[in-house]
Amino acid sequence: MKADDPKAFAATRWTLVRRASGKSTEARDALAELCAASYEPVRAFIRTWCRDNGRADDLTQDFFAEILGHRGVSGANPERGKFRTFLLGAVKHFLSRVREKERARKRGGGQTPEPLDAAHDIEDSCLPPDAAFDRQWALALIARTLQSLDAHAAREGKTAQFAVLRDWLSGEASKPQSAAAAELGMTEAAVKVAVHRWRLRFRSELRRELEATLDSSESADAELRHLLASLS
């Protein structure tokens, strides 16, 4: 279950959480979208707690299988705040139950699986678990935003332009804008204007994606600052 379907990135919205309640086909589809969009942040958190990366991946699958199977997201409530906070709490509760089961097996003389602590050899292993989760949440938010802009570019017939200029939105540009101008057959001044417009759209879409995960009473600005800080 990976979040590589653009439709899945439209998830993590409170409207989708509401749709995910119940046993209808629509509810099941909504719940599957929520799980797909949240997969990477959850896996990042679990992998900071588990020494064995393969087992961490298995636990991630188990967590989402549990949600898809019977638990669902019935405890999620927009009046209680961020969906990010709800999901992080659910993962912590899941790992707590896993740990208790392992301790019970140890007391009973059975074999104990690899303990849930001190992860290593993974990208986020140097971060505290909550920070690793937030970092991946921020990366997923940016990925959703870029995919939304890519679809917007396609509708406007600007797919090639966006493919060249998107690096200036994510801060990964490794060439001067003059090179982009030559590649696109545009003047450098026109490229600067296009980059500026794409940046405005990026910020607007980023905020829209962010607000979809928040209670209306919360500050999108504060949440954005928190998530961007998690990337630094």
C-alpha positions as CSV (number, residue, x, y, z in Angstrom):
1,M,0.0,0.0,0.0
2,K,1.9,3.1,-1.2
3,A,0.8,6.6,-1.7
4,D,1.8,6.9,-5.4
5,D,-1.7,7.3,-6.8
6,P,-2.5,11.0,-7.3
7,K,-6.1,10.4,-6.2
8,A,-4.8,9.1,-2.9
9,F,-3.1,12.5,-2.2
10,A,-6.4,14.2,-2.2
11,A,-7.0,12.4,1.1
12,T,-6.3,13.3,4.7
13,R,-9.2,15.6,4.7
14,W,-11.8,15.8,7.5
15,T,-14.5,15.4,4.9
16,L,-12.9,12.2,3.8
17,V,-12.7,11.0,7.4
18,R,-16.4,11.6,7.8
19,R,-17.0,9.6,4.6
20,A,-14.8,6.8,6.0
21,S,-17.1,6.1,8.8
22,G,-19.5,3.1,8.4
23,K,-19.5,-0.1,6.3
24,S,-20.7,1.1,2.9
25,T,-18.6,0.8,-0.2
26,E,-18.1,4.6,-0.2
27,A,-16.8,4.4,3.4
28,R,-14.4,1.6,2.5
29,D,-13.0,3.5,-0.5
30,A,-12.6,6.7,1.6
31,L,-10.8,4.7,4.3
32,A,-8.4,3.1,1.7
33,E,-7.6,6.6,0.4
34,L,-6.8,7.9,3.9
35,C,-4.5,4.9,4.5
36,A,-2.7,5.4,1.2
37,A,-2.0,9.1,1.8
38,S,-0.8,8.5,5.4
39,Y,1.4,5.5,4.7
40,E,4.8,7.2,4.5
41,P,4.5,9.3,7.7
42,V,3.3,6.2,9.7
43,R,6.1,4.0,8.3
44,A,8.7,6.7,9.2
45,F,7.4,6.8,12.8
46,I,7.4,3.0,13.2
47,R,10.9,2.7,11.7
48,T,12.3,5.0,14.4
49,W,11.1,2.4,17.0
50,C,12.1,-0.8,15.4
51,R,15.6,-2.1,14.8
52,D,14.6,-4.4,12.0
53,N,13.5,-2.4,9.0
54,G,11.7,-5.3,7.4
55,R,9.7,-5.9,10.6
56,A,9.0,-2.2,10.8
57,D,7.5,-2.4,7.3
58,D,5.4,-5.4,8.4
59,L,4.2,-3.5,11.4
60,T,3.2,-0.6,9.2
61,Q,1.1,-3.0,7.1
62,D,-0.4,-4.5,10.2
63,F,-1.4,-1.0,11.5
64,F,-3.2,-0.2,8.3
65,A,-4.7,-3.7,8.0
66,E,-6.2,-3.2,11.4
67,I,-7.7,0.1,10.4
68,L,-9.0,-1.3,7.2
69,G,-10.2,-4.5,8.9
70,H,-12.3,-3.3,11.7
71,R,-11.0,-0.4,13.7
72,G,-11.4,2.4,11.1
73,V,-11.2,6.0,12.0
74,S,-14.3,6.3,14.1
75,G,-12.3,8.0,16.9
76,A,-11.3,10.9,14.6
77,N,-13.1,14.1,15.2
78,P,-12.3,17.4,13.6
79,E,-13.4,19.2,16.8
80,R,-10.4,17.6,18.5
81,G,-7.9,19.2,16.1
82,K,-5.5,18.0,13.5
83,F,-5.9,14.7,11.6
84,R,-2.1,14.5,11.9
85,T,-2.4,14.5,15.7
86,F,-5.1,11.8,15.6
87,L,-3.1,9.5,13.4
88,L,0.1,9.9,15.4
89,G,-1.8,9.0,18.6
90,A,-3.3,5.9,16.9
91,V,0.1,4.7,15.8
92,K,1.5,5.1,19.3
93,H,-1.4,3.2,20.8
94,F,-0.9,0.4,18.2
95,L,2.8,0.1,19.1
96,S,2.0,0.1,22.8
97,R,-0.3,-2.9,22.3
98,V,2.4,-4.6,20.2
99,R,5.0,-4.1,22.9
100,E,2.6,-5.5,25.6
101,K,2.0,-8.6,23.5
102,E,5.8,-9.1,23.1
103,R,6.3,-8.8,26.9
104,A,3.5,-11.3,27.5
105,R,5.2,-13.8,25.1
106,K,8.5,-13.2,26.9
107,R,7.0,-13.9,30.3
108,G,5.4,-17.0,28.8
109,G,8.7,-18.4,27.6
110,G,8.1,-17.8,23.9
111,Q,10.4,-16.2,21.4
112,T,10.5,-12.5,21.5
113,P,10.6,-10.5,18.3
114,E,13.1,-7.8,17.6
115,P,12.4,-5.0,20.3
116,L,10.7,-1.8,19.3
117,D,13.5,0.7,20.0
118,A,16.7,2.1,18.7
119,A,16.1,2.1,15.0
120,H,19.2,2.5,12.8
121,D,20.3,2.6,9.1
122,I,17.3,4.6,8.0
123,E,16.9,8.1,6.8
124,D,15.0,9.4,9.8
125,S,16.8,7.3,12.5
126,C,18.6,10.4,13.9
127,L,15.2,12.1,14.6
128,P,12.9,11.6,17.6
129,P,9.9,9.5,16.5
130,D,7.4,12.4,16.5
131,A,9.8,14.5,14.5
132,A,10.3,11.7,11.9
133,F,6.5,11.4,11.6
134,D,6.1,15.2,11.1
135,R,9.0,15.3,8.6
136,Q,7.3,12.6,6.4
137,W,3.9,14.3,6.8
138,A,5.5,17.6,5.5
139,L,7.1,15.8,2.6
140,A,3.8,14.1,1.7
141,L,2.1,17.5,1.9
142,I,4.5,19.0,-0.6
143,A,4.2,15.9,-2.9
144,R,0.5,16.3,-2.9
145,T,0.8,20.0,-3.8
146,L,3.3,19.3,-6.6
147,Q,1.0,16.6,-8.0
148,S,-1.9,19.0,-7.9
149,L,0.1,21.6,-9.8
150,D,1.2,19.0,-12.3
151,A,-2.4,18.2,-13.0
152,H,-3.2,22.0,-13.3
153,A,-0.3,22.4,-15.8
154,A,-1.6,19.5,-17.9
155,R,-5.0,21.2,-18.1
156,E,-3.4,24.4,-19.2
157,G,-1.1,22.7,-21.7
158,K,2.0,23.7,-19.7
159,T,3.2,20.2,-18.7
160,A,6.7,20.8,-20.3
161,Q,7.0,24.2,-18.6
162,F,6.1,22.9,-15.2
163,A,8.5,19.9,-15.5
164,V,11.4,22.3,-16.1
165,L,10.4,25.0,-13.5
166,R,9.1,22.8,-10.6
167,D,12.6,22.6,-9.1
168,W,12.4,26.3,-8.2
169,L,9.3,25.5,-6.1
170,S,10.9,22.8,-4.0
171,G,14.2,24.6,-3.6
172,E,16.1,21.9,-5.6
173,A,17.0,24.0,-8.7
174,S,20.6,23.1,-9.8
175,K,20.8,25.3,-12.9
176,P,20.4,29.0,-13.6
177,Q,17.1,30.3,-15.0
178,S,18.9,31.2,-18.2
179,A,19.4,27.5,-18.8
180,A,15.7,26.9,-18.2
181,A,14.9,29.7,-20.6
182,A,17.0,28.1,-23.4
183,E,15.4,24.7,-22.8
184,L,11.9,26.2,-23.0
185,G,12.6,28.6,-25.8
186,M,11.6,31.5,-23.6
187,T,13.4,34.7,-22.6
188,E,15.0,34.8,-19.1
189,A,12.5,37.5,-18.1
190,A,9.6,35.4,-19.2
191,V,11.0,32.5,-17.1
192,K,11.3,34.7,-14.0
193,V,7.6,35.7,-14.4
194,A,6.5,32.1,-14.9
195,V,8.5,30.9,-11.9
196,H,6.8,33.7,-9.8
197,R,3.4,32.6,-10.9
198,W,4.1,29.0,-10.2
199,R,5.3,29.9,-6.8
200,L,2.1,31.8,-6.0
201,R,0.1,28.8,-7.1
202,F,2.3,26.5,-5.1
203,R,1.8,28.5,-1.9
204,S,-2.0,28.7,-2.5
205,E,-2.3,25.0,-3.2
206,L,0.0,24.1,-0.3
207,R,-2.2,26.1,2.1
208,R,-5.4,24.5,0.6
209,E,-3.9,21.0,1.1
210,L,-2.9,21.9,4.7
211,E,-6.2,23.4,5.7
212,A,-7.9,20.2,4.6
213,T,-6.3,18.4,7.5
214,L,-7.1,21.0,10.1
215,D,-10.1,22.0,12.3
216,S,-11.3,25.4,11.0
217,S,-10.4,26.9,14.4
218,E,-6.8,26.1,14.0
219,S,-4.1,28.3,12.5
220,A,-2.9,27.1,9.1
221,D,0.0,29.5,9.4
222,A,1.2,28.0,12.7
223,E,0.8,24.4,11.3
224,L,2.7,25.4,8.1
225,R,5.6,26.8,10.1
226,H,5.7,23.7,12.3
227,L,5.8,21.4,9.3
228,L,8.4,23.4,7.4
229,A,10.6,23.5,10.5
230,S,10.4,19.7,10.6
231,L,12.2,19.7,7.2
232,S,15.2,21.8,8.4
